[in-house]
Amino acid sequence: MKLIIPMAGRGTRLRPHTLTVPKPLVPIAGKPIVARLAEDLAKSYDGQIEEIAFIIGDFGAQVEQDLLDLAASLGAKGSVYHQTEKLGTAHALMCAKESLSGNVIVAFADTLFKADFKIDTSQDGLIWAQSVEDPSAFGVVTLDSDGVITEFVEKPTTFVSDLAIVGIYYFKDGDMLRSELQYLLDNNIMEKGEYQLTNALENMKQKGLKFKTHTIQEWLDCGNKNAVVYANERVLEIKDGAASIDSSVVTENSTIIPPCFIAAGVQIKNSVIGPHVSIGANSQVENAVISKTIIQHDTVVKNVVLNNSMLGSNVDCVGIQKELSLSDYSTCGQ
């Protein structure tokens, strides 16, 4: 089995946090989005994930090495491909065409999921989906009475179905998928100005392949600050509602209300932390009341009251009592 993860998007809705860190590498409860996704999918497969291919933008050498290390930690070969033009989902996958063969899982690293990712490799294809209120922003599917997909529609302008494709797929025949994607590019078949994976899926269906759906239990969008803070809250709750505190954390005259994640080297003094707070490594918190907030590594927070906030790494924040969204290397307050 191969795992293909397209993640070249700019994450513009999550700015300023994605100006220095690609969205799939933004930590949620202490772990990057892409790492959580890859680990969940690797656990769901009874066999071995032999390769994890990451399709990225110009993220730099350190990010590439981090991704290769992630693949190695899951016992897989890591491959990195680059998408220099944003021309749609089909185009993104073809950037990794050398890895599109055999059994393939495709997972777009935009969101987090709570789901049973059991994979029946005897099926032609599996597509994870969820009902949504506004299907016009998604690719959607229609089903027959046996649960087989009858139609793929990309961002319908009139109602077709509310069953949205969430961005995780299994293909029994990765070689056929690659061939159908290549056909779209060779013949310049675009929809809404992009090469769409749903068009390739429709062509495969017309050739006799049967695709079925699996349902997502919970779909956590990570598109903007509020959504990321909420995703952090839900991930902390799903982890049994415990307080995950590294043994090196130093606390003085402070209370920690679970669920929280507090990384190595954090110092907390005269503060109330939690619930639903994640604090990255080597950060310092003093005279603070903080709830429902993400603070990344090497950040200093003093004399603050924070809720529903997101602070990047290497931030200095002093004397603030309001909701914040601060990028890396910011200074705020006194």
Helices and strands as residue ranges (DSSP letters): E 2-6, G 12-14, G 17-19, G 23-25, E 27-28, E 31-32, H 33-44, E 51-56, H 61-73, E 77-82, H 89-94, G 97-99, E 104-107, E 111-114, E 125-131, G 135-137, E 139-143, E 149-154, E 163-171, H 174-186, H 197-206, E 211-215, E 218-221, H 225-238, E 243-245, E 250-252, E 255-256, E 260-262, E 267-269, E 272-273, E 277-279, E 284-295, E 300-311, E 316-318, E 325-326, E 331-333
